[in-house]
C-alpha cells in the first residue's frame, strides 16, 4: 500500500514539476513503476466500463420482457423491478424500491 501511495506521489510530481531535469531523473528511476500504475488504472477503468455495459444490457432486456420481474436483496427489500411488474401490481417505482416486498404485496 505504501508503494502505491508513493507511486501516485511520483505521478503528481511528474504532472506538476517545474524543473524538467527533475522529471527526467525521476523518470529514469521509476518509469517501470509508473507504467505499472497507469496500466492497473486503465484495467480497472475498462473493467468498470464492461460491467456497466453488461448491467445496462440485462436491464434493457428485462425491462422489455412481457413478464413481471423484480429482484430483492437478502433482507427482502426490492432492489429492481420492471415496468410490467409495476403495472401488474399497481404501484409506482418509488413506492416499491427499497421497501420490503412481503409487506407490500
N, C-alpha and C positions, 0 to 999 in steps of 0.2 A: 504494500500500500504506500509506503514511504517513497518507493521508486516511482510510482505512478504520479504522486504529487510533485516530486522533483521534476519529472519529465514535463508535466504541464507548466511548471515554473519555467523550464527551459524554453518551451514553446512561446510563452508570453515574452520572454527575453528576446527571442528571435523576431517577434512581431513588433515590439516597442523599442528595441535598441536603437540608439542614435549613432553609435560608433560601428562602422562597417567592419573594422578589424576584429572587434569582439565577436561579431556574428560569425565571421569566417573561422575564428579559433574554436568557438563553441560547436559550430557545425562539424569541424574535423573530429572533435572529440565524441560527439553524441549523435551523429547522423543516423546510425542504425537504430538507436533507441527512439529517436523522433519519428522515424518511418514506421516503427512498430506501433507506436501510439496512434499515429494517423491511420494506419491500416485497421487497428482494432476499432477505432471510432467509425470508420467507414463500414466495417462489417456490422457493427451494432445498428447503424443507421439503415443499412439495407435490410437487415432482419426486421426492424420495426416497420419499414415500408411494406415488406412482404406480408407480415402478419396483418397489417391494416387492410391491405388489398384482399387478402383471404377472408377476413372478417366481413368486409363490405360485400363480397360476393355471396357469402352464405346468408347475410341479412336480406339482400335483394331477392335471392332465390326463395327464402322462407316467407318474405312479405307477399310474394306473388303466387303462392300456393293456394289452392282452393280450400284447404282445411284450416281450422283454427288451431294455432300452436302458441304455447307460451312456455317460458323457462323460469325455473325457480332456483334459488341458491340453497345452501344447506340448512337455512333457517326457515325455509318455506316462503320466502319473500319473492315476489315476481321481479325478475331482472330484465325480461324481454317478452314482448307479446306482439303478434302480428295483427294487422287490421281486421282480418276475417274473424279472429277470436274476439276482438273488441265488439264487432258487430253482433256476433252471436250472443255475447254476454250482456250487451247493452251498457258498457262502460266507456269512459274516455281513457286515453293512455295515462294521463297523470293521476287518475283515480286508482289505477291498478299497480303501476310501477312502485317498487319498494314497499308494497303492502303484503301482508300475509294472505296468501291465496285461499287458505282454509276459512278465514274469517269473511272473505269477500263472496266466495261462491261455493 
